[in-house]
Amino acid sequence: MASFDINTTGDDVLKHFSKYAEGKTFVITGPSENGIGAESAITLASANPKKIILVGRTESKVISVIEAIRKVNPDIEVSFVEIDLLNNKSVRQAVEKIKTLTDKIHILINNAGVMAVKHYATSVDGVESQFAANYLGHFLLTNLLAKEIVAAASEGARIVQVGSLGYQLGETNIEDINFKDGETYNPWIAYGQAKTAMLLFNLALDKRLKQKGITALICHPGDSTANRISGNPLPPQVMVTLKQAAGVVLFTALNPSLTEAAPAFIVENKIYTDTKEYALNEETAEGLWKLSEKLVRETFVY
């Protein structure tokens, strides 16, 4: 068996697992140029997937990514769908567009996000911006696309959250996600809260969808220049390249051996075993799910 570690690139992953991408339909959020989502999508192109649907906020930042994908493989059906994860109405509109492009989604990669937003702000729907962009928008998107993901279950469907070890900076306070309307807001604690929410969401998805044949996983792609911000209170980590960060995302999305490991947290292309208890608490995960349904004003039953 090949060895995968922090130095593994997306191309390395495809040398072993490209057949699990061939003919598949991928939906990737946060695909702007020079980012992890873009690098993952461009790398995937060489594995001959059927469709790559890039879901992002600004089309002008994705045009070069689409061109790069087509340069690698002009046969791929590649599309851009506009979304604002800070606006539930926009998420719903994006879902309707995605449904016109495909009736099956084999792999959904929830990659989009923001990091340590300096000043307190809220989404269109009144939710703290990091919580909304990193987690809640994806909660709504994923649930609204569940039918299309389940339709691909027999072919190995997977939901991948692109999380972060930054979850260690803050628990998810489901009693007060808005930091007393910003009075107690701290950019890094808010980032931690949002990334913890993604881990809890991964647990809840696994609980609901495993029996339907869906694999729910989450990964930390590493500390890259694409997501590095000064003032990060986490201990310094080994910097990774975009190609290495994409390697973690694609390892998580394609490695068949991880199906049995769900809802695993993948760090440096290994199953991470030191996740803090608060990010693995099933009661909190269920409380977060109920809160999220309330915030998006829709109930999801599986």
C-alpha positions in Angstrom: 0.0 0.0 0.0 1.3 3.4 -0.9 2.3 5.8 1.9 0.6 9.2 2.1 1.7 12.0 4.2 1.9 15.8 4.4 4.0 15.9 1.2 1.5 14.0 -0.9 0.1 16.1 -3.8 -3.2 15.8 -5.6 -1.3 14.2 -8.6 0.2 11.6 -6.2 -3.3 10.8 -5.0 -4.6 10.4 -8.5 -1.9 7.9 -9.4 -3.6 5.5 -7.0 -7.3 6.6 -7.0 -8.1 8.2 -10.3 -10.5 5.4 -11.2 -12.7 6.5 -8.4 -13.1 9.9 -10.0 -13.6 8.7 -13.6 -17.1 9.3 -14.9 -18.2 10.9 -11.6 -19.9 14.3 -11.0 -18.2 16.6 -8.5 -19.6 19.7 -6.9 -17.0 22.0 -5.3 -17.6 25.2 -3.3 -15.1 27.9 -3.0 -13.3 27.4 -6.4 -11.7 30.8 -6.8 -8.3 30.9 -8.6 -5.2 30.3 -6.5 -7.2 28.5 -3.8 -7.5 24.9 -2.6 -10.9 24.3 -4.3 -9.5 25.5 -7.6 -6.4 23.4 -7.3 -8.4 20.3 -6.4 -10.7 20.8 -9.4 -7.9 21.4 -11.9 -6.0 18.3 -10.6 -9.2 16.2 -10.8 -9.5 17.0 -14.5 -6.8 14.5 -15.4 -8.9 11.7 -13.9 -11.6 12.2 -16.5 -14.6 12.9 -14.3 -17.9 13.4 -16.1 -18.9 16.8 -14.6 -17.3 19.4 -12.3 -19.7 22.0 -11.0 -17.9 25.0 -9.4 -20.0 26.8 -6.9 -18.7 30.2 -5.9 -19.4 33.8 -5.2 -17.6 35.6 -8.1 -17.6 34.2 -11.6 -14.7 36.4 -12.7 -12.5 34.6 -10.1 -13.4 31.2 -11.5 -13.1 31.8 -15.3 -9.4 31.0 -15.3 -10.1 27.8 -13.3 -12.6 26.6 -15.9 -10.1 27.4 -18.6 -7.5 25.4 -16.9 -9.8 22.4 -16.4 -10.8 22.5 -20.1 -7.1 22.7 -21.1 -6.4 19.5 -19.2 -9.5 17.8 -20.5 -11.9 19.5 -22.9 -14.4 16.6 -22.6 -15.4 17.4 -19.0 -18.7 19.2 -18.5 -17.6 22.1 -16.3 -20.0 24.7 -15.0 -20.1 27.7 -12.7 -22.9 28.3 -10.3 -23.2 31.5 -8.3 -23.7 31.3 -4.6 -23.5 33.6 -1.6 -23.2 31.4 1.5 -24.2 34.4 3.6 -27.6 34.4 2.1 -30.0 31.5 2.4 -32.1 32.6 -0.6 -28.9 32.6 -2.7 -28.1 29.1 -1.5 -31.5 27.9 -2.5 -31.2 29.5 -5.9 -27.8 27.8 -6.4 -29.3 24.5 -5.6 -32.0 24.9 -8.2 -29.3 25.7 -10.8 -27.3 22.7 -9.8 -30.3 20.4 -10.1 -30.7 21.6 -13.8 -27.1 20.5 -14.4 -27.2 17.0 -12.9 -29.5 14.5 -11.2 -26.6 12.8 -9.5 -23.7 14.1 -7.3 -21.1 11.6 -6.5 -18.8 13.8 -4.4 -19.7 17.1 -2.8 -16.7 19.1 -1.5 -17.7 21.9 0.9 -14.5 23.9 0.6 -15.6 27.5 0.7 -15.0 29.6 3.8 -13.6 32.6 5.5 -11.0 32.9 8.2 -10.8 35.2 11.2 -13.0 38.0 9.9 -11.6 41.0 11.9 -14.9 42.8 12.6 -18.2 41.3 13.7 -20.6 41.0 10.8 -23.7 39.0 10.1 -25.2 37.2 7.1 -28.2 38.5 5.3 -30.2 36.2 7.6 -28.6 37.6 10.8 -26.1 34.9 11.5 -22.5 35.6 12.5 -20.5 35.7 9.2 -17.9 33.0 9.9 -20.5 30.6 11.2 -22.7 31.3 8.1 -20.0 31.1 5.5 -18.0 28.1 6.8 -20.9 26.1 8.2 -24.5 27.1 7.9 -24.5 27.8 4.2 -23.0 24.4 3.6 -25.6 22.8 6.0 -28.4 24.2 3.8 -26.6 23.4 0.5 -25.8 19.8 1.5 -29.3 19.0 2.8 -30.9 20.5 -0.3 -28.7 18.4 -2.5 -29.2 15.2 -0.5 -31.5 13.6 -3.0 -28.9 13.9 -5.8 -26.2 12.6 -3.5 -28.3 9.6 -2.5 -29.0 8.9 -6.1 -25.3 8.2 -6.6 -24.9 6.1 -3.4 -24.5 2.8 -5.3 -21.5 4.3 -7.1 -19.7 5.5 -4.0 -21.1 8.9 -3.0 -19.3 11.1 -0.5 -19.6 14.4 1.3 -16.3 16.1 2.2 -16.1 19.0 4.6 -12.8 21.0 4.3 -12.3 21.8 8.0 -9.4 22.9 10.0 -7.4 22.1 13.2 -8.4 25.7 13.9 -11.5 24.1 15.5 -9.3 24.0 18.6 -9.7 27.8 19.0 -13.4 27.6 20.0 -16.3 25.4 20.9 -19.6 25.8 19.1 -21.9 27.7 21.6 -25.3 26.7 20.3 -26.9 28.9 23.0 -25.2 32.1 21.6 -23.7 31.7 18.1 -23.7 35.5 17.6 -21.5 36.4 20.5 -24.1 38.6 22.3 -24.8 40.4 19.0 -21.0 41.0 18.6 -20.3 42.3 22.1 -18.0 39.3 22.9 -16.8 38.7 19.3 -13.3 37.5 18.8 -12.2 36.7 15.2 -10.3 33.5 16.1 -12.8 32.2 18.6 -15.5 32.7 16.0 -13.4 30.8 13.5 -13.0 28.0 15.9 -16.7 27.9 16.6 -17.4 27.6 12.9 -14.9 24.9 12.3 -16.1 22.9 15.3 -19.6 23.2 13.8 -18.3 21.5 10.6 -16.9 18.6 12.7 -20.2 18.2 14.5 -22.1 18.5 11.1 -19.9 15.7 9.8 -21.0 13.5 12.7 -24.7 14.3 12.2 -24.4 13.6 8.4 -22.8 10.2 9.1 -25.6 9.3 11.5 -28.3 10.2 9.0 -26.8 9.1 5.7 -24.5 6.1 6.4 -27.4 3.8 6.1 -28.2 5.3 2.7 -24.7 4.5 1.5 -23.2 8.0 1.8 -19.7 8.5 3.3 -19.3 11.6 5.4 -15.7 12.8 6.0 -13.9 15.9 7.0 -10.3 17.0 6.4 -7.7 19.6 7.4 -5.9 20.5 4.2 -2.9 22.0 6.0 -1.6 25.5 6.6 -1.0 26.9 3.1 -0.3 30.4 1.8 -4.0 30.3 0.6 -5.3 30.3 4.1 -2.6 31.9 6.2 -3.4 35.0 8.2 -1.1 36.9 10.5 -2.1 36.7 14.2 -3.1 33.0 14.1 -2.9 31.9 17.7 -2.5 28.2 16.8 1.0 26.8 17.2 3.0 27.2 14.0 2.4 24.3 11.5 4.5 23.0 8.6 3.5 25.1 5.6 2.1 23.2 2.7 1.8 24.1 -1.0 -1.5 24.4 -2.8 -0.8 21.1 -4.5 -0.3 19.4 -1.1 -3.4 20.9 0.3 -5.4 19.7 -2.7 -3.8 16.3 -2.1 -5.5 16.0 1.3 -8.8 17.0 -0.2 -8.6 14.5 -3.0 -7.3 11.8 -0.7 -10.3 12.3 1.5 -12.7 12.4 -1.5 -11.4 9.4 -3.4 -9.6 6.9 -1.1 -12.0 3.9 -0.9 -10.5 2.6 2.4 -11.9 5.7 4.1 -15.5 4.5 3.6 -15.3 2.3 6.6 -13.6 5.0 8.6 -16.4 7.5 8.3 -17.0 10.0 10.0 -13.2 10.3 10.2 -11.2 13.6 10.4 -8.3 13.4 8.0 -5.1 15.3 8.8 -1.9 15.0 6.8 -3.6 12.1 4.9 -4.0 10.1 8.1 -7.0 9.5 10.3 -6.7 12.0 13.1 -7.3 10.5 16.6 -6.8 13.5 18.9 -10.0 15.4 18.2 -11.2 17.2 21.3 -14.3 15.7 23.0 -16.4 18.8 22.4 -16.1 18.4 18.7 -17.3 14.7 18.9 -20.2 15.2 21.2 -23.3 13.7 19.7 -25.7 15.6 21.9 -24.1 18.9 20.8 -24.2 17.7 17.2 -28.0 17.0 17.4 -28.5 20.4 19.2 -26.6 22.1 16.4 -28.7 20.3 13.7 -31.9 21.5 15.3 -30.6 25.1 15.7 -29.5 25.0 12.0 -32.9 23.9 10.9 -34.4 26.8 12.8 -31.9 29.2 11.3 -32.6 28.1 7.7 -36.3 27.6 8.4 -36.5 24.1 7.0 -36.5 20.7 8.6 -34.6 17.8 7.0 -35.6 14.2 7.8 -33.8 11.1 6.6 
